[in-house]
Amino acid sequence: MTTEVLNRPVTGPSVWTAADLQSGEPYVRHLTDAELDALDAVLDAEPDRAPARRDAPVPGLEGLVSELVERLEGGHGYAVLRGLPLGTRYTPERASRAHWTIARCLGEIVPQNGSGDLVRVLEDARHPEQASGTYHSKAGAPFHTDPTDVASYLCLAPARSGGARVVASAATVYNALVSEHPEWLELVSKEYATDWEGEGPSGEPGWSPRPIFSVADGALSCSLATKRIMSAMRFEDVPRLSAEEMTFLMYLDSLLRRPGTAVHVEPRAGDLEFVNNYAVIHSRTGFVDDPADPAYRRKLERLWISRGADGRPLVPALRRWRAGIA
């Protein structure tokens, strides 16, 4: 099955290179004292995380939420919210509730696996609750996108070294493809079997078909997970990739690794990161923890946020997973 694609370069703020984001860190937004006070008022009034979606704006955070939405939907597709006072004014538990509060202002917090988990903790595999996924390894993660609108992360502790978020513009990758290999545009519109790696919804065959690039109502969206496309061939009912398709996938991966394409962002304790999965392809560098200092043992909290009808238009193969996996 194929979907519509663009045969021309994409333009606008979603097209960027490393140089565009490294100068002045335009993706960073600092919390103001007034916004922290407004956040505190919500946290003091609400003893838990429920519900998963907020129907009314949080007083005092309307401007912040509006700006985050604009950055994610109309801008670079990536934002870092900095200034959460973790370790002083905020305990890890309070920071986690702050993350939840801001995330649910952007959309609905949705399940990340077939078990229905709304929160995933990303740390070293020595922790027994990390059963699967690249996130439980100290090795670098491959470039990929997650299958819902926005992935958000709270950095509870950085590693002693490494563990940088690596982000690249999907539109920039697409434009390189249009310029260098227009004969492969037909390949991006195919729906490739993508391995759930054991975390898919019950009743599914262990994989789902998704196009790498697709267009709905003129909006370009990306869904790329080369490692999972390759591993999906372990299923008997998944067609083998052709030599041309394998070459094409390796070419896309090489574009992401070209000098000047991706930006490396070193996380700080208390940072909140937001990634538009349809506009930004991301990975992570390998890391080394400090066994003697918990403040430098990498620990992140991840949420998936569905923007629903407020998000960009999607083709059916992507829209199906907008509300999460379970």
C-alpha positions, 0 to 999 in steps of 0.5 A: 500500500502507498500513500501520497508524497510530495515531489518538491522540497518542503519549506518553513520553520520545520526545515533546519540544520544543526547550525540553525539550532546550535546558535543561541539554542532557540529550542530552549524556553526558560520557565519564569517565576510567575509560571513556577508559582502557577505550577505550584498552585496546581500541584498543591491543589492536586495530590495525584496525576489524574486525569490524563487530559486537562479540559481547561487551561491552567491559570497562569500557564496559558502563555507557556502552553500556547508557546510550546504548541507553536514550537512543536506544531509550527516551529522546529518541532522540538523544545526544551523547557528549562528551569524546573528547580529539581533538588531544591524547590522540587523533589523528583516526585513533585517534578514528575507531577509537574511534567504530567501537568504540563504534558496534559495541557498539550493533549492526552497522555496515552499508553506506551505499550500493550500493558497500558503504561502511561509513564516509562522510566528510562534508565540502565538495565540493572533496574529490573523493571526495564524489560525491553526496549533500547531505552534500557541500554547504555548503548546509543539508540538508533534514529527513530520516531515514536508512534504518537504526536509528542514524546516528552521527557523529564530529566531526573538525573543526567549520566556522568557522560554521554546520553545526549538527545540527538534531534534532526529535522524530518523535513530536511531529510526529505528535502535531501531525498528529493534533491539527491534521489527523486527516483526513491520517492515512491519508496518512502510512501510504501507502508513498511512492516515495523516491529513492536519489539514485544510492546505492541497491542494485544491481538496485533501480529507483532508489527504494524505497517507504516509509511516512512513519509506521508502527506495529509492535507498538504502536511508532511509527516515522518514515521521512521524506525529503520531498526524496527523495519529491519527486525520486522522481517523475523515474522514469517508474514512480513515480506522480505525487503528488496535490495533497493529498499535496504539501500534506500533505508541505509541512505536515510540513516546516512542522511541523519548521520551527516555532519551538520544535520542533527543537533546534540542536546546535553540534558540537565536535571529538571529539563523537560523535552518535547519532541514532535514525532512527525516532524523530528527524528531523534536518537540518543548517544551512549552514556556512562553512569557514575556508580558512586553518585546517584545525581549522575546516574541517567534517569528520565521519565517519558510520556506520550502525548496525543494531540488528537484533533488539535494535531496535524492531519495524518494518513490512516496508517499513522492516525491509528496509533495516535491514541497510544498502543494499548 
